Amino acid sequence: MKKLLHIIATPRGEASRTLKVSGVFLAELRKKYPGCTVDTINVSTETLPPLTVKRIDGKFALLMGGDLEGEAARAWKDIITHIERFLAAETYLISTPMWNFGIPYALKHYIDVVVQPKYLFRYSENGPEGLLKNKKMVVITSRGGDYGPDSPARTYDLQEPYLRAVFGFVGITDITFINAQPMDALGPEVERKAIAQAQEAARRLAETW
């Protein structure tokens, strides 16, 4: 593995419980792949291009099979930069907390910037086709409650199904989730245990990645 893109979606920095787990995964991964480059983007602090009318017009042009020209091409310059940065990675790590049962708005903004026709997917006579084949993704999350498969709250987990759907749509189907949960619902001792369990899962995953 030569290049990993680490997409951070938490504004909390060192206080982030999500990054406590991601840090273990990356440390172990660097041991296994010492030559691997880790490109990090924090979408909570990055100035992402707003999806203005001119930029949406460019998206519709691409959806209709056209090209970006003139004003549309100029408007898309920053979007193309983010798309190329995303495409340059061999594998991906997303570090995100759960917000209101889903993903933080900054991560949704980033996804809306990079998931574009002709770059990450295309429409063919057989329907939509993802263009990012044979790439892997790890998603490390922290959740205030327990949304695991045996939890009565599992139907409120809109985070994992959405991320699997949107990245599966562009061809990334090899996605592994490590969910640190519950973080808040049952007190600090349960929180510490959940983080430790998630860190151990992250360590084991990195060893076999």
Sine and cosine of phi, psi and omega as CSV:
sin_phi,cos_phi,sin_psi,cos_psi,sin_omega,cos_omega
0.00,0.00,0.79,-0.61,-0.10,-0.99
-0.97,-0.25,-0.54,0.84,-0.08,-1.00
-0.53,-0.85,0.77,-0.64,0.05,-1.00
-0.86,-0.51,0.70,-0.72,0.10,-0.99
-0.98,-0.20,0.87,-0.49,0.02,-1.00
-0.99,-0.17,0.92,-0.39,-0.01,-1.00
-0.98,-0.20,0.94,-0.34,-0.02,-1.00
-0.99,-0.14,0.74,-0.67,-0.02,-1.00
-0.82,-0.57,0.54,0.84,0.07,-1.00
-0.81,-0.59,0.68,-0.73,0.03,-1.00
-1.00,0.00,0.08,1.00,-0.20,-0.98
-1.00,0.05,-0.11,0.99,0.04,-1.00
0.86,0.51,-0.73,-0.68,-0.06,-1.00
-0.91,0.42,-0.32,0.95,0.02,-1.00
-0.99,0.17,-0.13,0.99,-0.07,-1.00
-0.94,0.35,0.80,-0.59,0.07,-1.00
-0.97,0.26,-0.50,0.87,0.07,-1.00
-0.87,0.49,-0.71,0.70,-0.05,-1.00
-0.95,0.32,-0.34,0.94,0.11,-0.99
-0.90,0.44,-0.53,0.85,0.03,-1.00
-0.99,0.13,-0.70,0.71,0.01,-1.00
-0.86,0.50,-0.60,0.80,-0.01,-1.00
-0.87,0.50,-0.63,0.78,0.03,-1.00
-0.92,0.40,-0.70,0.72,0.01,-1.00
-0.86,0.51,-0.73,0.69,-0.03,-1.00
-0.92,0.39,-0.61,0.79,0.01,-1.00
-0.89,0.46,-0.69,0.73,0.02,-1.00
-0.94,0.35,-0.60,0.80,0.00,-1.00
-0.91,0.42,-0.62,0.78,0.02,-1.00
-0.91,0.41,-0.52,0.86,0.07,-1.00
-0.91,0.41,-0.64,0.76,-0.04,-1.00
-0.98,0.22,-0.59,0.80,-0.02,-1.00
-0.82,-0.58,0.97,0.26,-0.08,-1.00
-0.88,0.47,-0.37,0.93,0.00,-1.00
-1.00,-0.01,0.02,1.00,-0.06,-1.00
-0.96,0.28,0.72,-0.69,0.09,-1.00
-1.00,-0.03,0.76,-0.65,0.06,-1.00
-0.95,-0.33,0.92,-0.38,0.06,-1.00
-0.99,-0.11,0.84,-0.55,-0.10,-1.00
-0.91,-0.40,0.76,-0.65,0.12,-0.99
-0.78,-0.63,0.81,-0.58,0.07,-1.00
-0.98,-0.18,0.97,-0.25,-0.08,-1.00
-0.95,0.33,-0.21,0.98,0.06,-1.00
-0.97,0.22,-0.39,0.92,-0.02,-1.00
-0.90,-0.45,-0.29,0.96,0.02,-1.00
-0.94,0.33,0.62,-0.79,0.11,-0.99
-1.00,0.08,0.99,-0.16,-0.03,-1.00
-1.00,0.06,0.57,-0.82,-0.01,-1.00
-0.91,0.41,0.78,-0.63,0.06,-1.00
-0.93,0.36,0.53,-0.85,-0.03,-1.00
-1.00,0.02,0.99,0.14,-0.03,-1.00
-0.97,0.23,0.12,-0.99,0.02,-1.00
-0.85,0.52,-0.68,0.73,0.00,-1.00
-0.89,0.46,-0.63,0.78,0.00,-1.00
-0.95,0.32,-0.62,0.79,0.07,-1.00
-0.91,0.42,-0.60,0.80,0.08,-1.00
-0.86,0.51,-0.64,0.77,0.05,-1.00
-0.89,0.45,-0.63,0.77,0.02,-1.00
-0.88,0.47,-0.69,0.73,0.01,-1.00
-0.91,0.42,-0.58,0.82,0.06,-1.00
-0.88,0.47,-0.67,0.74,0.03,-1.00
-0.92,0.38,-0.65,0.76,0.02,-1.00
-0.88,0.48,-0.52,0.85,0.00,-1.00
-1.00,0.06,0.09,1.00,0.06,-1.00
1.00,0.00,0.13,0.99,0.01,-1.00
-1.00,0.02,-0.15,-0.99,0.02,-1.00
-0.86,-0.50,0.27,-0.96,0.06,-1.00
-1.00,0.08,0.82,-0.57,-0.02,-1.00
-0.69,-0.73,0.44,-0.90,0.13,-0.99
0.82,0.58,-0.82,-0.57,-0.05,-1.00
-0.87,0.50,-0.63,0.78,0.00,-1.00
-0.90,0.43,-0.67,0.75,0.01,-1.00
-0.89,0.45,-0.66,0.75,0.02,-1.00
-0.92,0.40,-0.64,0.77,0.00,-1.00
-0.91,0.41,-0.46,0.89,-0.07,-1.00
-1.00,-0.01,0.05,1.00,-0.08,-1.00
-0.82,0.57,-0.75,0.66,-0.01,-1.00
-0.94,0.35,-0.57,0.82,0.04,-1.00
-0.90,0.43,-0.70,0.71,0.01,-1.00
-0.87,0.49,-0.62,0.78,0.03,-1.00
-0.85,0.52,-0.70,0.71,0.01,-1.00
-0.93,0.36,-0.62,0.78,0.03,-1.00
-0.89,0.46,-0.72,0.70,-0.01,-1.00
-0.90,0.44,-0.61,0.80,0.05,-1.00
-0.90,0.43,-0.65,0.76,0.03,-1.00
-0.92,0.40,-0.71,0.71,-0.04,-1.00
-0.93,0.37,-0.41,0.91,-0.05,-1.00
-0.94,0.33,-0.29,0.96,-0.04,-1.00
-0.99,0.14,0.49,-0.87,0.04,-1.00
-1.00,-0.01,-0.54,0.84,0.00,-1.00
-0.53,-0.85,0.25,-0.97,-0.16,-0.99
-0.72,-0.69,0.57,-0.82,0.15,-0.99
-0.79,-0.61,0.83,-0.55,0.09,-1.00
-0.94,-0.34,0.81,-0.59,0.07,-1.00
-0.93,-0.38,0.93,-0.36,-0.10,-1.00
-0.57,-0.82,0.70,-0.72,0.19,-0.98
-0.98,0.22,0.23,-0.97,0.17,-0.99
-1.00,-0.02,0.79,-0.61,0.09,-1.00
-0.87,-0.49,0.85,-0.53,0.04,-1.00
0.75,0.66,0.72,0.70,0.06,-1.00
0.96,0.27,-0.02,1.00,-0.04,-1.00
-0.74,-0.67,-0.56,-0.83,-0.03,-1.00
-0.97,-0.24,0.41,-0.91,0.09,-1.00
-0.87,0.50,0.51,-0.86,-0.06,-1.00
-0.87,0.49,-0.51,0.86,0.00,-1.00
-0.91,0.41,-0.60,0.80,0.04,-1.00
-0.94,0.35,-0.63,0.78,0.07,-1.00
-0.89,0.46,-0.64,0.77,0.05,-1.00
-0.87,0.50,-0.72,0.69,-0.01,-1.00
-0.88,0.47,-0.70,0.72,0.02,-1.00
-0.87,0.49,-0.66,0.75,0.01,-1.00
-0.92,0.40,-0.43,0.90,0.05,-1.00
-0.97,0.25,-0.71,0.70,-0.16,-0.99
-1.00,-0.01,-0.44,0.90,-0.03,-1.00
-0.99,0.14,1.00,-0.04,-0.11,-0.99
-0.76,-0.64,0.55,-0.83,0.05,-1.00
-0.90,0.44,0.51,-0.86,-0.03,-1.00
0.97,0.24,-0.25,0.97,-0.01,-1.00
-0.93,-0.36,-0.79,0.61,0.01,-1.00
-0.96,-0.29,-0.32,0.95,0.06,-1.00
-0.44,-0.90,0.25,-0.97,0.06,-1.00
-0.53,-0.85,0.33,-0.94,0.08,-1.00
-0.98,-0.22,0.75,-0.66,0.03,-1.00
-0.83,-0.55,-0.04,-1.00,0.01,-1.00
-0.91,0.41,-0.30,0.95,0.03,-1.00
-0.99,-0.13,0.11,0.99,0.00,-1.00
0.96,-0.27,-0.19,-0.98,-0.03,-1.00
-0.92,0.40,0.59,-0.81,0.01,-1.00
-0.72,-0.69,0.82,-0.57,0.08,-1.00
-0.96,0.28,0.63,-0.78,-0.07,-1.00
-0.98,-0.22,-0.01,1.00,-0.04,-1.00
-0.96,-0.29,0.95,0.30,-0.01,-1.00
-0.99,0.10,0.44,-0.90,0.13,-0.99
0.88,0.48,0.53,0.85,0.11,-0.99
-0.90,-0.44,0.44,-0.90,-0.05,-1.00
-0.90,-0.43,0.38,-0.93,0.03,-1.00
-0.59,-0.81,0.64,-0.77,0.16,-0.99
-0.89,-0.46,0.73,-0.69,0.07,-1.00
-0.87,-0.48,0.87,-0.50,0.03,-1.00
-0.94,-0.35,0.84,-0.55,-0.06,-1.00
-0.82,-0.57,0.33,-0.94,0.23,-0.97
-0.77,-0.64,0.67,-0.74,-0.07,-1.00
-0.76,-0.65,0.63,-0.77,0.00,-1.00
-0.91,0.42,-0.60,0.80,0.04,-1.00
-0.93,-0.37,-0.08,-1.00,0.02,-1.00
-0.98,-0.21,0.90,-0.44,-0.01,-1.00
-0.89,-0.46,0.43,0.90,-0.03,-1.00
-0.92,0.38,0.13,-0.99,-0.09,-1.00
-0.88,0.48,-0.41,0.91,-0.01,-1.00
-0.99,-0.15,0.08,1.00,-0.05,-1.00
-1.00,-0.01,0.62,-0.78,0.08,-1.00
-0.90,0.43,-0.27,0.96,0.00,-1.00
-1.00,-0.02,0.09,1.00,-0.13,-0.99
-0.87,0.50,-0.50,0.86,-0.02,-1.00
-0.94,0.34,-0.24,0.97,0.05,-1.00
-0.99,0.11,-0.14,0.99,0.01,-1.00
-0.97,0.24,0.99,-0.13,0.08,-1.00
-0.99,-0.15,-0.02,1.00,-0.08,-1.00
-0.98,0.20,-0.86,0.52,-0.05,-1.00
-0.90,0.43,-0.72,0.70,0.02,-1.00
-0.86,0.51,-0.64,0.77,-0.01,-1.00
-0.91,0.41,-0.74,0.67,-0.04,-1.00
-0.91,0.43,-0.62,0.78,0.07,-1.00
-0.89,0.45,-0.64,0.77,-0.04,-1.00
-0.93,0.36,-0.76,0.66,-0.11,-0.99
-0.94,0.34,-0.64,0.77,0.01,-1.00
-0.99,0.16,-0.47,0.88,0.13,-0.99
-0.91,0.42,-0.57,0.82,0.03,-1.00
-0.86,0.50,-0.57,0.82,-0.01,-1.00
-1.00,-0.05,0.10,1.00,0.12,-0.99
0.95,-0.32,-0.10,1.00,0.01,-1.00
-1.00,-0.02,0.99,-0.14,-0.04,-1.00
-0.96,-0.29,-0.26,0.96,0.03,-1.00
-1.00,0.03,1.00,0.07,-0.08,-1.00
-0.82,-0.57,0.80,-0.60,0.02,-1.00
-0.92,-0.39,0.77,-0.64,0.04,-1.00
-0.96,-0.27,0.67,-0.74,0.19,-0.98
-0.83,-0.56,0.92,-0.40,-0.09,-1.00
-0.93,-0.37,0.91,-0.42,0.09,-1.00
-1.00,0.08,0.93,-0.37,-0.09,-1.00
-0.34,-0.94,0.54,-0.84,-0.07,1.00
-1.00,0.04,0.59,-0.80,-0.03,-1.00
-1.00,-0.04,-0.51,0.86,-0.14,-0.99
-0.83,-0.55,-0.48,0.88,-0.24,-0.97
-0.93,0.36,-0.49,0.87,-0.16,-0.99
-0.86,-0.52,0.27,0.96,0.11,-0.99
0.99,-0.12,0.17,-0.99,-0.13,-0.99
-0.92,0.40,-0.54,0.84,-0.02,-1.00
-0.93,0.37,-0.66,0.75,0.05,-1.00
-0.91,0.40,-0.61,0.79,0.05,-1.00
-0.87,0.50,-0.74,0.67,-0.01,-1.00
-0.88,0.48,-0.65,0.76,0.00,-1.00
-0.91,0.41,-0.65,0.76,-0.01,-1.00
-0.91,0.41,-0.64,0.77,0.04,-1.00
-0.91,0.42,-0.69,0.73,0.00,-1.00
-0.89,0.46,-0.66,0.75,0.02,-1.00
-0.91,0.42,-0.65,0.76,0.01,-1.00
-0.92,0.38,-0.61,0.79,0.04,-1.00
-0.90,0.44,-0.63,0.77,0.02,-1.00
-0.92,0.39,-0.64,0.77,0.05,-1.00
-0.90,0.44,-0.63,0.78,0.02,-1.00
-0.91,0.41,-0.65,0.76,0.02,-1.00
-0.89,0.45,-0.72,0.69,-0.01,-1.00
-0.91,0.43,-0.64,0.77,0.01,-1.00
-0.89,0.45,-0.71,0.71,-0.02,-1.00
-0.88,0.47,-0.58,0.82,-0.02,-1.00
-0.91,0.41,-0.46,0.89,-0.05,-1.00
-0.95,-0.31,0.08,1.00,-0.10,-0.99
-0.94,0.33,0.00,0.00,0.00,0.00
